[in-house]
Amino acid sequence: MAEHGISHYGVAILAALATHMGLSIPGVDHTLWEAVTVKGLEVESSVKESLYTTLVIRLTKILVGSCTAYELLSGYVKSNPFSQASRLILEWLPGDLLLSDKYDSLHSSLSRTRAAGLALLLVGALLQLSARVSLGKYAYFPLIPATPAPRRMLYVPASQLPVIPDAQNSSGEKGFIWSLRATHELVTSGPYEVIRHPMYTGAILTLFGSGLYYLSSGSTLRSFLIQHLRGTPLLALPSHWTPTVIGEKAKGLTWTGLLLGVVLLAAIGVVRDLVTRARREDAALEEHFQKRWAYYQWRVRYSFMPGLF
C-alpha cells in the first residue's frame, strides 16, 4: 500500500479502537444476594443493566467494526485488484461501493468534521482508560438497594421490618436508598481531580465523536447511505393534496434523515441513562462518606464537563 493508504488505514483502526475503549463501561461485580435483590426490585443498579443502553452500545460497536473491516478490505482490493483474495472479497462484499468513484472517497484526507470526531474519540477513550486505572477494583462497584434505616444493609421489604420510613431517594424509587459496600473507598485522584464522573464523560464524548467521524464525508457508512438511500422518499404524499408547510417538509423527509434522527435520539437516551446512574452514585457516595463527600463535591464542582455541567 502507498504511504497515504497506510496512514489512512492506521487512522481507521485507531478510531475503531478508541470507539471500543470509550464505550466499554465496566460492568458491576454483584454478589449473589445483591444480584437477587436488584432483580427482585426490578431496578437497574448500573448502566450495563439498562437494556436500552446496552443495545445502543453494542450496535455502535458492531457498526464501527463492520465499517472499519470494510475500509481495510476495500483498500486491499484497490491496491491488489487482480489477486485471488480480491476476487473472493468481491464475491462476499457489495462491489458497487468498493468500485465506485462517484461518491465520497474512502481514501480522502480527513475533513474538519471527521478530525473533530476523531479528537473526541481519542479524548473519550483516554478519559475512560484513565478513570478505570484510577478506580482500580472500584471500577466494578455496585449500587446496592438498602433500607433507609438502618443504612448500608441489603434491602428488606417493609412488611418484614418493624418500622421503615416511606423514604424516597434522589432517583425516585420508593422504599429503599442506593448505598455502597462498607469497604468502598472514595477515589479523588487522576481525572477525578477535575470532574466527578470522567468515565461517563468519556462514553458521552465517544458517542458523539463516533457520530461525527462515521457519518461525515469520507466514511464508509456515509458512502453506503449515499449509495443506497439518497433521495429515497420516506413519505409519498398524494399529488392531489394541497401543498402546505407540513406537506412540503414531509416530502423532503428521506430515509437518510430518519436514520440520522434515530442516531441522535439513541445518543440522547444513553446520555439520560448515564446521568441517572451518576445521580444515584452521588446520592450513595453522599450517604456513605458524608463530610468527605461534601468536601470533595465542593472542591470538584462539575460532574461531566468542567465549567459547564
C-alpha positions in Angstrom: 0.0 0.0 0.0 1.1 3.6 -0.6 2.2 5.7 2.4 -1.1 7.7 2.2 -3.1 4.5 2.2 -1.2 3.1 5.2 -1.8 6.3 7.2 -5.5 6.3 6.3 -6.0 2.7 7.5 -4.0 3.5 10.6 -6.4 6.3 11.4 -9.3 4.0 10.7 -8.0 1.3 13.1 -7.2 4.0 15.7 -10.7 5.4 15.5 -12.3 1.9 15.9 -10.1 1.0 18.9 -10.9 4.4 20.5 -14.6 3.8 20.0 -14.5 0.4 21.6 -12.5 1.6 24.5 -14.6 4.7 25.1 -17.8 2.7 25.1 -16.5 -0.1 27.3 -18.2 0.9 30.6 -17.3 -1.7 33.3 -20.0 -4.0 34.4 -20.7 -4.3 38.1 -19.5 -7.0 40.4 -22.6 -8.1 42.2 -22.6 -10.8 44.9 -25.3 -13.4 44.5 -27.6 -11.8 47.1 -27.1 -8.3 45.7 -28.0 -9.5 42.2 -31.1 -11.3 43.5 -32.2 -8.2 45.4 -31.7 -5.9 42.4 -33.6 -8.3 40.2 -36.4 -8.7 42.7 -36.9 -5.0 42.9 -36.9 -4.7 39.1 -34.4 -1.9 39.1 -31.1 -1.2 37.4 -28.1 -0.7 39.6 -25.8 0.1 36.7 -25.7 1.4 33.2 -24.8 -2.0 31.9 -28.1 -3.4 33.2 -30.1 -1.0 31.1 -31.2 -2.9 28.1 -31.6 0.3 26.0 -28.0 1.5 26.7 -26.5 -2.0 26.3 -28.3 -2.3 22.9 -27.1 1.1 21.6 -23.5 0.5 22.7 -23.4 -3.0 21.1 -24.9 -1.8 17.9 -22.5 1.1 17.7 -19.5 -1.2 18.2 -20.8 -3.6 15.6 -21.3 -0.8 13.0 -17.9 0.7 13.8 -16.2 -2.7 13.5 -18.0 -3.5 10.2 -17.2 -0.1 8.7 -13.5 -0.5 9.7 -13.3 -4.0 8.3 -14.9 -2.8 5.0 -12.4 0.1 4.7 -9.5 -2.3 5.2 -10.8 -4.8 2.7 -11.6 -2.1 0.2 -8.1 -0.8 0.5 -6.7 -4.2 -0.2 -9.0 -4.6 -3.3 -8.0 -1.2 -4.7 -4.3 -2.0 -4.1 -4.4 -5.6 -5.4 -7.4 -5.7 -7.8 -6.3 -8.9 -9.6 -5.3 -11.1 -6.7 -7.3 -14.2 -5.7 -8.1 -12.7 -2.3 -9.6 -9.6 -4.0 -11.9 -11.8 -6.1 -13.1 -13.6 -3.0 -13.7 -10.3 -1.3 -15.8 -9.0 -4.2 -17.9 -12.2 -4.1 -18.8 -11.6 -0.5 -19.0 -7.8 -0.2 -21.1 -5.3 -2.3 -18.8 -4.3 -5.1 -20.8 -1.3 -6.2 -19.4 0.7 -3.3 -16.0 -0.8 -3.4 -15.6 0.1 -7.1 -17.5 3.4 -7.1 -15.7 6.7 -7.6 -18.8 8.9 -7.8 -19.4 9.0 -4.1 -17.4 10.0 -1.1 -13.8 8.8 -1.4 -12.9 6.3 1.3 -9.2 7.4 0.9 -9.6 11.2 1.1 -7.8 13.2 3.8 -9.7 13.9 7.0 -12.2 16.7 6.8 -12.5 19.1 9.7 -15.7 17.3 10.9 -14.0 13.9 10.9 -10.9 15.3 12.5 -13.1 16.8 15.3 -14.9 13.4 15.7 -11.5 11.6 15.9 -10.3 14.1 18.5 -13.5 13.4 20.6 -13.0 9.7 20.2 -9.4 9.9 21.5 -10.3 12.1 24.4 -13.2 9.9 25.3 -11.1 6.7 25.2 -8.3 8.3 27.3 -10.8 9.5 29.9 -12.4 6.1 30.1 -9.0 4.4 30.4 -7.6 6.8 33.0 -10.8 6.7 35.1 -10.6 2.9 35.2 -6.9 2.9 36.2 -7.6 5.5 38.9 -10.6 3.5 40.3 -8.9 0.1 40.1 -11.1 -2.6 41.6 -13.7 0.1 42.5 -14.5 0.5 38.8 -16.8 -2.5 39.2 -18.6 -1.4 42.3 -22.3 -1.9 42.5 -25.0 0.3 43.8 -26.8 -1.7 46.4 -30.5 -1.2 47.3 -30.5 -0.7 51.0 -33.1 0.0 53.7 -33.3 3.7 54.7 -32.8 2.7 58.4 -30.6 1.1 59.4 -28.4 2.1 56.4 -25.9 0.1 54.5 -27.9 -3.1 54.8 -29.3 -5.0 51.9 -32.9 -4.0 51.2 -35.6 -5.8 53.1 -39.3 -5.4 52.2 -41.1 -3.1 54.6 -43.5 -5.9 55.6 -40.6 -7.7 57.2 -39.4 -4.7 59.3 -41.0 -3.3 62.5 -40.7 0.3 61.2 -39.4 1.7 58.0 -39.9 5.2 56.8 -41.6 5.8 53.4 -38.3 7.0 52.0 -37.7 8.2 48.5 -34.2 8.5 47.2 -32.9 11.1 44.7 -33.6 8.8 41.8 -37.3 8.5 42.6 -37.5 4.9 43.8 -39.6 4.4 47.0 -38.9 2.2 49.9 -35.1 2.0 49.6 -32.0 4.0 49.0 -28.9 3.4 46.9 -25.9 2.5 49.1 -22.4 1.2 48.8 -20.4 -1.6 50.4 -18.7 -0.8 53.7 -15.3 -1.5 52.1 -15.7 1.1 49.4 -13.2 4.0 49.1 -13.6 7.5 47.8 -11.3 7.9 44.8 -10.3 11.5 44.1 -7.1 11.1 42.0 -6.4 11.2 38.3 -9.3 12.6 36.2 -11.4 12.6 39.4 -9.5 15.7 40.4 -11.2 17.6 37.6 -14.7 16.1 37.2 -16.7 13.6 39.3 -17.8 11.2 36.5 -15.0 11.1 33.9 -15.9 7.5 32.9 -19.4 8.6 31.8 -18.0 11.8 30.2 -15.7 9.5 28.1 -18.6 7.5 27.0 -20.6 10.6 26.0 -17.7 12.1 24.1 -17.2 8.8 22.3 -20.8 8.5 21.3 -20.9 12.0 19.7 -17.4 11.6 18.3 -18.3 8.4 16.6 -21.3 10.2 15.1 -19.1 12.9 13.7 -16.4 10.6 12.4 -18.6 7.8 10.9 -21.4 9.9 9.5 -19.2 12.6 7.9 -17.9 12.9 4.3 -15.3 10.2 3.6 -16.6 7.5 5.8 -17.7 4.1 4.7 -21.1 4.3 6.5 -21.9 7.7 4.9 -20.9 6.4 1.5 -23.2 3.4 1.9 -26.1 5.7 2.9 -25.5 7.9 -0.1 -25.1 5.0 -2.4 -28.4 3.3 -1.4 -30.6 5.8 0.3 -30.0 9.2 -1.1 -33.3 10.8 -2.2 -35.4 7.8 -1.3 -38.7 9.3 -0.1 -39.9 8.2 3.3 -43.4 9.6 2.8 -45.1 9.6 -0.7 -47.8 12.1 -0.4 -50.7 12.0 -3.0 -50.2 14.6 -5.8 -53.7 16.0 -5.4 -53.0 17.1 -1.8 -52.9 20.9 -1.3 -49.3 21.8 -0.6 -48.8 23.0 2.9 -45.8 23.9 5.0 -46.0 20.5 6.8 -46.7 18.7 3.5 -43.6 20.2 1.8 -41.4 19.3 4.7 -42.8 15.7 4.8 -42.0 15.4 1.0 -38.4 16.2 1.8 -38.1 13.6 4.5 -35.8 10.7 3.5 -34.6 7.5 5.0 -31.2 9.1 5.4 -32.7 11.9 7.5 -34.6 9.4 9.5 -31.5 7.4 10.3 -29.6 10.5 11.4 -32.5 11.4 13.7 -32.6 7.9 15.2 -28.8 8.1 15.9 -29.3 11.4 17.6 -32.2 10.2 19.7 -30.3 7.0 20.6 -27.3 9.1 21.8 -29.6 11.3 23.9 -31.2 8.2 25.5 -27.8 6.8 26.5 -26.8 10.2 28.0 -30.0 10.2 30.0 -29.1 6.7 31.4 -25.6 7.9 32.3 -26.9 11.0 34.1 -29.4 8.9 36.0 -26.6 6.5 37.1 -24.4 9.4 38.1 -27.1 10.9 40.3 -27.6 7.6 42.0 -23.9 7.3 42.6 -23.8 10.9 44.0 -26.6 10.0 46.5 -24.9 6.8 47.6 -21.5 8.5 48.0 -23.0 11.3 50.0 -24.8 8.9 52.3 -21.6 6.7 52.7 -18.9 9.4 53.0 -20.9 12.3 54.3 -18.4 15.2 55.1 -15.7 13.7 53.0 -18.1 13.7 50.0 -19.3 17.2 50.8 -15.8 18.5 50.8 -15.0 16.6 47.5 -18.2 17.9 45.9 -17.2 21.5 46.9 -13.7 21.1 45.6 -14.7 19.4 42.3 -17.9 21.2 41.3 -18.6 19.7 38.0 -19.9 16.2 37.2 -19.2 15.8 33.5 -17.8 18.9 31.8 -15.5 21.4 33.6 -17.2 24.8 33.6 -20.4 23.5 32.0 -22.1 20.6 33.8 
